[in-house]
């Protein structure tokens, strides 16, 4: 005999498919929605429905947007000679929050991860190469802003190799000590990169 109603079980199963959500969290979310007004559930359902109906991928940078091209690619005031390569759309938001970068972006939608069966052909690397070579604005620098882990480093090196015959500057985000961090707690790699990436005061 099934104690839990089928719709409840189905929603728990669907929540459990989301990254970082286990069966317990999925159950809590489901029962939270059950306890609250139907309007809240309807608003969530509407937001999920609009996610695929109203959100598109920009055909130039592959970031998410409501229009194509996205607001960044469509902004004539951005520096079109700079392209910052990031792993995910969330990384674009993080860099935009700094208000220090005024170039364009290119979203890879992942990193090279052989263990997970993800190769260069599964990412938007070929599109990046084609975009740079077809650029009328003359791309002078590609900033690789993948995460500082094994997969991010491997992806950065692979991308750099794609442009080794081009007269384009390839740079990597500096990696060093976080603000408010103590030297004694920093690992050797972080300290080494902080030293090599030092700037004049």
C-alpha positions in Angstrom: 0.0 0.0 0.0 1.4 3.4 -1.0 1.2 5.8 2.0 2.4 8.9 0.2 0.2 10.3 -2.6 1.6 9.8 -6.1 1.8 13.6 -6.9 3.9 14.1 -3.7 6.2 11.2 -4.5 6.6 12.5 -8.1 7.6 16.0 -7.0 10.1 14.6 -4.4 11.6 12.5 -7.2 11.9 15.6 -9.5 13.4 17.7 -6.8 15.9 14.9 -6.1 17.2 15.1 -9.7 18.4 18.7 -9.1 22.2 19.1 -8.2 22.9 19.4 -4.5 19.4 18.3 -3.5 19.1 14.9 -1.7 15.9 12.9 -0.8 15.6 14.7 2.6 15.8 18.2 1.1 13.5 17.2 -1.7 10.9 16.0 0.8 11.2 19.2 2.9 10.7 21.4 -0.2 7.7 19.3 -1.3 6.0 19.5 2.1 6.8 23.2 2.4 4.9 23.8 -0.8 2.0 21.6 0.5 1.7 23.7 3.6 1.6 27.0 1.8 -1.1 28.7 -0.3 -1.7 27.3 -3.8 -0.7 30.7 -5.2 2.9 30.1 -4.2 2.9 26.8 -5.9 1.3 28.3 -9.0 3.9 31.1 -9.0 6.7 28.5 -8.9 5.1 26.4 -11.7 4.7 29.6 -13.8 8.4 30.5 -13.2 9.5 27.0 -14.3 7.3 27.1 -17.4 8.7 30.5 -18.4 12.3 29.3 -17.9 12.3 27.4 -21.2 9.7 29.6 -23.0 11.3 33.0 -22.4 15.0 32.3 -21.8 17.3 31.8 -24.9 21.0 31.3 -25.5 22.8 34.2 -27.2 24.1 32.9 -30.5 27.2 35.0 -30.1 28.4 34.4 -26.6 26.1 31.6 -25.5 25.1 33.4 -22.3 21.4 33.2 -21.2 19.1 36.1 -22.1 15.6 37.0 -23.0 16.7 38.2 -26.5 19.3 37.3 -29.1 21.8 38.9 -29.1 22.0 39.3 -25.3 22.3 42.8 -23.7 26.1 42.5 -23.4 26.7 41.5 -27.1 24.2 44.1 -28.2 25.8 46.9 -26.3 27.8 49.1 -28.7 29.7 50.6 -25.8 31.4 47.4 -24.8 35.1 46.8 -25.8 34.8 44.3 -28.7 38.5 43.6 -28.7 38.3 41.8 -25.4 36.6 38.4 -24.8 36.4 36.9 -21.4 35.9 33.1 -21.5 34.0 31.7 -18.6 32.6 28.3 -17.6 29.0 29.1 -16.8 26.4 32.0 -17.1 26.8 32.5 -13.3 30.4 33.5 -13.9 29.3 36.3 -16.1 27.1 37.6 -13.3 30.1 37.4 -10.9 32.4 39.4 -13.2 29.7 41.9 -14.0 29.2 42.6 -10.3 32.8 43.9 -10.1 31.9 46.7 -12.7 35.6 46.6 -13.8 35.2 44.6 -17.0 33.8 46.2 -20.1 34.5 43.7 -22.8 32.5 40.8 -24.2 32.0 37.2 -22.9 32.0 33.7 -24.2 30.3 31.0 -22.1 31.7 27.4 -22.5 28.9 25.7 -20.6 31.3 23.5 -18.7 35.0 22.4 -18.6 37.0 19.5 -20.1 36.5 16.6 -17.7 37.6 13.2 -19.1 36.4 11.4 -16.0 32.9 12.6 -16.6 33.2 12.0 -20.4 33.3 15.7 -21.2 35.7 16.6 -24.0 36.4 19.8 -25.9 33.7 18.9 -28.5 31.1 19.0 -25.8 31.9 22.7 -25.0 31.6 25.9 -27.0 35.3 26.0 -27.8 35.0 25.5 -31.6 32.4 28.3 -31.6 34.9 30.6 -29.7 37.6 29.9 -32.3 35.2 30.5 -35.2 33.9 33.7 -33.5 37.4 35.1 -33.0 38.6 34.3 -36.5 35.4 35.8 -38.1 35.5 38.9 -35.9 35.4 42.2 -37.8 36.2 44.1 -34.7 39.7 42.6 -34.3 39.9 40.6 -31.0 43.2 41.6 -29.4 42.9 39.7 -26.1 41.2 36.6 -24.8 40.9 36.5 -21.0 40.5 32.9 -19.8 38.5 32.9 -16.5 37.9 29.2 -15.9 38.1 28.1 -12.2 41.5 27.4 -10.7 41.1 23.6 -10.5 42.5 20.7 -12.5 39.6 20.8 -15.0 39.7 24.6 -15.3 43.4 24.6 -15.9 43.2 21.8 -18.5 40.4 23.8 -20.3 42.5 27.0 -20.2 45.5 25.3 -21.6 43.5 23.7 -24.4 41.9 27.0 -25.4 45.3 28.8 -25.3 46.7 26.1 -27.7 43.9 26.9 -30.2 45.2 30.4 -30.6 49.0 29.8 -30.4 49.4 30.6 -34.1 47.3 33.8 -33.9 48.5 37.2 -32.9 46.1 37.4 -30.0 47.1 38.0 -26.4 45.9 35.1 -24.2 45.7 36.0 -20.5 44.6 34.1 -17.4 42.8 35.7 -14.4 45.4 36.3 -11.6 44.9 33.9 -8.7 46.2 34.9 -5.3 45.2 35.7 -1.7 41.6 36.6 -0.9 40.8 39.9 0.8 40.8 39.4 4.6 42.8 36.1 4.3 45.8 35.4 6.5 49.2 34.3 5.0 49.6 31.5 7.5 46.4 29.8 6.2 47.2 30.1 2.5 48.4 27.0 0.7 51.7 27.0 -1.3 50.1 27.2 -4.7 48.0 30.2 -3.7 51.0 32.0 -2.2 53.1 31.2 -5.3 50.5 32.6 -7.6 50.1 35.6 -5.4 53.8 36.3 -5.7 54.1 35.7 -9.4 50.9 37.8 -10.1 52.0 40.7 -7.9 51.5 44.2 -9.3 53.4 47.5 -8.7 52.0 49.8 -6.0 
